[in-house]
Amino acid sequence: QVQLTESGGGSVQAGGSLRLSCAAYVRGTIPYIMGWYRQAPGKEREFVARIRRNGGGIRYADSVKGRFTISKDSAENKIYLQMNSLKSTDTAVYYCYFGWGGEDTDYWGQGTQVTVES
């Protein structure tokens, strides 16, 4: 299976910023999509952002558009999520996602807690 290592979670004040990272330990050149989902207590896991291996196909949830930016390291299988203007409603466990192109299997990181204090 694909190994995913997340980092960057923490606690910030409302209006603050935080940057998450996720490294995927894979080989080869098979297309994939990586991204971020989040889940708050008592709520369903929801999509946040994603990016293709080639750096294209960037998508955002409406709730974070204009505040969050997803990016990919050009030399590594690593993605980032820059989160600005954080709100209390952004508080959740953030999970890194990985999916091979053309496959049904999804891979998930262990999750990193993001807490926005208000």
PAZAPA-4460 file (N, C-alpha, C; in steps of 0.05 Angstrom, whole numbers, plus 32768, in hexadecimal, padded with zeros to 4 digits):
% residues 118
    n_x    n_y    n_z   ca_x   ca_y   ca_z    c_x    c_y    c_z   seq   type   mol
   8010   7FE8   8000   8000   8000   8000   8011   8019   8000     1      Q     A
   8005   802F   7FF9   8012   8049   7FF8   8015   8053   8015     2      V     A
   802D   805C   801C   8032   8068   8036   802E   8086   8034     3      Q     A
   801F   8092   8047   801B   80AE   8048   8023   80B8   8063     4      L     A
   8032   80CE   8063   803B   80DA   807C   8033   80F7   807D     5      T     A
   8022   80FE   8091   8017   8118   8093   8026   8127   80AA     6      E     A
   8026   8142   80A7   8031   8153   80BC   8025   816F   80B9     7      S     A
   8028   817F   80CE   8021   819B   80CD   8008   81A3   80DC     8      G     A
   7FFA   8191   80E8   7FE3   8198   80F7   7FEA   81A7   8111     9      G     A
   7FD6   81B3   811D   7FDA   81C2   8135   7FC2   81D3   813C    10      G     A
   7FC6   81E5   814F   7FB1   81F8   8157   7FB9   8214   8150    11      S     A
   7FA6   8223   8145   7FAA   823F   813E   7F91   824F   8145    12      V     A
   7F95   8269   8147   7F7F   827B   814B   7F70   8280   8132    13      Q     A
   7F56   8286   8134   7F47   828D   811D   7F54   82A4   810D    14      A     A
   7F55   82A1   80F3   7F62   82B4   80E2   7F7F   82AD   80DD    15      G     A
   7F8A   8299   80EB   7FA5   8291   80E7   7FA9   827E   80D0    16      G     A
   7FC2   8274   80CE   7FCA   8263   80B8   7FD8   824A   80C2    17      S     A
   7FD7   8236   80B1   7FE4   821C   80B7   7FEA   820F   809C    18      L     A
   7FFF   81FF   809C   8008   81F1   8084   800B   81D4   8089    19      R     A
   7FFC   81C3   807B   7FFE   81A6   807D   800F   819B   8067    20      L     A
   801B   8184   806C   802A   8177   8057   8024   8159   8058    21      S     A
   8027   814C   8041   8022   812F   8040   8035   8124   802B    22      C     A
   8045   8111   8033   8058   8103   8021   804E   80E7   801B    23      A     A
   804E   80E0   8001   8047   80C6   7FF8   8060   80B7   7FEF    24      A     A
   8064   80A0   7FF9   807C   8090   7FF3   8074   807C   7FDD    25      Y     A
   8077   8085   7FC4   8070   8075   7FAD   8087   8077   7F99    26      V     A
   8085   8065   7F85   8099   8065   7F70   808B   8064   7F55    27      R     A
   809A   8069   7F40   808F   8067   7F25   8082   8081   7F1C    28      G     A
   8073   807F   7F06   8067   8097   7EFA   8049   8094   7EF5    29      T     A
   803C   8080   7F02   8020   807C   7EFF   8011   8095   7F09    30      I     A
   7FFD   809F   7EFB   7FEF   80B6   7F04   7FE1   80B2   7F1F    31      P     A
   7FDF   80C6   7F2E   7FD0   80C5   7F47   7FC4   80E0   7F4E    32      Y     A
   7FB2   80DF   7F61   7FA7   80F8   7F6D   7FAC   80F7   7F8A    33      I     A
   7FB5   810D   7F95   7FB8   8111   7FB2   7FA7   8128   7FBA    34      M     A
   7FA0   8128   7FD4   7F90   813E   7FDD   7F8B   813D   7FFB    35      G     A
   7F78   814C   8003   7F71   814F   8020   7F53   814C   8024    36      W     A
   7F4C   813D   8038   7F31   813D   8043   7F32   8144   8060    37      Y     A
   7F1B   814B   806B   7F1B   8151   8088   7F01   8146   8094    38      R     A
   7F02   8141   80AE   7EEB   8137   80BC   7EEA   8143   80D8    39      Q     A
   7ED4   8152   80DD   7ED0   815D   80F8   7EBF   814A   8108    40      A     A
   7EC0   814B   8122   7EB0   8139   8133   7E93   813B   812C    41      P     A
   7E86   8124   8129   7E6A   8123   8123   7E62   8129   8106    42      G     A
   7E76   812E   80F5   7E70   8134   80DA   7E7D   8120   80C7    43      K     A
   7E74   8120   80AE   7E7F   810E   809A   7E9A   8119   8090    44      E     A
   7EAB   8107   8087   7EC4   810F   807B   7EBD   811E   8061    45      R     A
   7ECA   8135   805D   7EC4   8146   8046   7EDE   814C   8036    46      E     A
   7EDA   814F   801D   7EF0   8157   800B   7EF9   8173   8010    47      F     A
   7F13   8177   800E   7F1E   8192   8012   7F2C   819C   7FF8    48      V     A
   7F3F   818C   7FEE   7F4E   8194   7FD7   7F5D   817C   7FCB    49      A     A
   7F64   817D   7FB1   7F73   8168   7FA5   7F84   8172   7F8E    50      R     A
   7F98   8163   7F87   7FAA   816A   7F71   7FB4   8150   7F64    51      I     A
   7FB8   8151   7F4A   7FC2   813A   7F3B   7FE1   8139   7F3D    52      R     A
   7FEC   8122   7F36   8009   811E   7F37   8018   8132   7F27    53      R     A
   800C   8139   7F10   8019   814C   7EFE   8015   816A   7F07    54      N     A
   8008   816E   7F1D   8003   8189   7F27   7FEA   8196   7F1D    55      G     A
   7FDC   8189   7F0B   7FC3   8194   7F01   7FAB   818A   7F10    56      G     A
   7F94   8190   7F06   7F7B   8186   7F11   7F75   818F   7F2D    57      G     A
   7F7E   81A6   7F34   7F79   81B0   7F4F   7F5C   81B7   7F54    58      I     A
   7F51   81AD   7F6A   7F36   81B2   7F71   7F34   81B9   7F8F    59      R     A
   7F21   81C9   7F96   7F1C   81D1   7FB2   7EFF   81CF   7FB9    60      Y     A
   7EFA   81C9   7FD2   7EDF   81CB   7FDC   7ED7   81E9   7FDD    61      A     A
   7EBE   81EE   7FD9   7EB5   820A   7FD9   7EBB   8217   7FF4    62      D     A
   7EBA   8208   8009   7EBD   8213   8024   7EDA   821D   8029    63      S     A
   7EED   8214   801A   7F09   821D   801E   7F14   822C   8007    64      V     A
   7F06   822F   7FF1   7F0F   823C   7FDA   7F16   8259   7FE0    65      K     A
   7F2E   8262   7FD8   7F37   827C   7FDD   7F47   827F   7FF7    66      G     A
   7F46   826B   8008   7F54   826B   8021   7F6A   8256   8023    67      R     A
   7F65   823F   8017   7F78   8229   8017   7F85   8226   7FFC    68      F     A
   7F9E   821D   7FFC   7FAD   8218   7FE3   7FBB   81FE   7FE5    69      T     A
   7FB5   81EC   7FD1   7FC3   81D3   7FD0   7FD9   81D5   7FBB    70      I     A
   7FF0   81C8   7FC1   8007   81C9   7FAF   8016   81AE   7FB1    71      S     A
   8027   81AA   7F9E   8036   8191   7F9D   8054   8197   7F98    72      K     A
   8065   8189   7FA6   8081   818B   7FA2   8088   817F   7F87    73      D     A
   8096   818E   7F76   809D   8185   7F5B   80B1   816E   7F5B    74      S     A
   80C0   816B   7F70   80D5   8157   7F72   80CE   813E   7F83    75      A     A
   80B8   8140   7F92   80B0   812B   7FA4   8092   8126   7FA1    76      E     A
   808A   810E   7FAB   806E   8108   7FAC   8063   8112   7FC7    77      N     A
   8061   812C   7FC8   805A   813A   7FE1   8048   8151   7FDA    78      K     A
   8033   8154   7FEA   8020   816A   7FE6   801F   817B   8000    79      I     A
   8014   8193   7FFC   8011   81A6   8012   7FF5   81B2   8011    80      Y     A
   7FEC   81BB   8028   7FD4   81CA   802A   7FD9   81E2   803B    81      L     A
   7FDA   81F9   802E   7FDD   8212   803C   7FC2   821D   8043    82      Q     A
   7FBD   8220   805D   7FA3   8228   8066   7FA5   8244   8073    83      M     A
   7F97   8257   8067   7F97   8272   8071   7F7B   827A   807A    84      N     A
   7F7A   828F   8089   7F60   829A   8093   7F4F   8284   809F    85      S     A
   7F5B   8274   80B0   7F4E   825D   80BC   7F36   8266   80CD    86      L     A
   7F21   8256   80CC   7F09   825A   80DB   7F05   8242   80EE    87      K     A
   7EF4   8247   8102   7EEE   8231   8115   7EE2   8219   8106    88      S     A
   7ED3   821E   80F1   7EC7   8208   80E2   7EDC   81F8   80D2    89      T     A
   7EF5   8201   80D1   7F0A   81F1   80C5   7F15   81DC   80D8    90      D     A
   7F0D   81DD   80F1   7F17   81CA   8105   7F0E   81AE   80FE    91      T     A
   7F22   819C   80FB   7F1C   8181   80F2   7F37   8171   80F2    92      A     A
   7F34   8157   80EF   7F4B   8147   80E9   7F4E   8147   80CA    93      V     A
   7F65   814E   80C1   7F6B   814F   80A4   7F79   8136   809C    94      Y     A
   7F6F   8129   8087   7F7A   8110   807D   7F85   8114   8061    95      Y     A
   7F9E   810B   805E   7FAA   810A   8043   7F9E   80F3   8033    96      C     A
   7F99   80F8   801A   7F8D   80E4   8008   7F9F   80DE   7FF1    97      Y     A
   7F9F   80C5   7FE8   7FAE   80BD   7FD1   7F9D   80A9   7FC1    98      F     A
   7F9B   80AC   7FA7   7F8D   8099   7F96   7F9B   8096   7F7B    99      G     A
   7FA1   807D   7F74   7FAC   8078   7F59   7F98   807E   7F44   100      W     A
   7FA1   8088   7F2D   7F90   808C   7F17   7F85   8072   7F0D   101      G     A
   7F6B   8070   7F09   7F5E   8059   7EFF   7F59   8042   7F13   102      G     A
   7F5E   8047   7F2C   7F5A   8033   7F41   7F45   803C   7F54   103      E     A
   7F39   8029   7F62   7F24   802F   7F75   7F2E   8032   7F91   104      D     A
   7F46   8028   7F97   7F51   8029   7FB2   7F5B   8044   7FBA   105      T     A
   7F52   804D   7FD1   7F5B   8067   7FDC   7F6E   8061   7FF4   106      D     A
   7F81   8072   7FF7   7F94   8070   800D   7F92   808A   801D   107      Y     A
   7F95   8086   8038   7F91   809C   804A   7FA8   809F   805E   108      W     A
   7FAF   80B7   8064   7FC2   80BC   8079   7FB5   80B8   8094   109      G     A
   7FC5   80BA   80A9   7FBB   80B6   80C4   7FAA   80CD   80CE   110      Q     A
   7FAC   80E4   80C1   7F9D   80FB   80CA   7FAE   810D   80DC   111      G     A
   7FA9   8127   80D9   7FB6   813A   80EB   7FA1   814E   80F4   112      T     A
   7FA1   8154   810E   7F8D   8165   811A   7F93   8182   8115   113      Q     A
   7F7F   8190   810B   7F80   81AD   8108   7F6A   81B9   811A   114      V     A
   7F72   81CA   812C   7F5F   81D7   813E   7F62   81F5   813B   115      T     A
   7F4B   8202   8135   7F4A   821F   8133   7F3B   822A   814B   116      V     A
   7F49   8239   815B   7F3E   8244   8174   7F30   825E   816E   117      E     A
   7F19   8262   817B   7F09   827A   8178   7F00   8284   8193   118      S     A
***
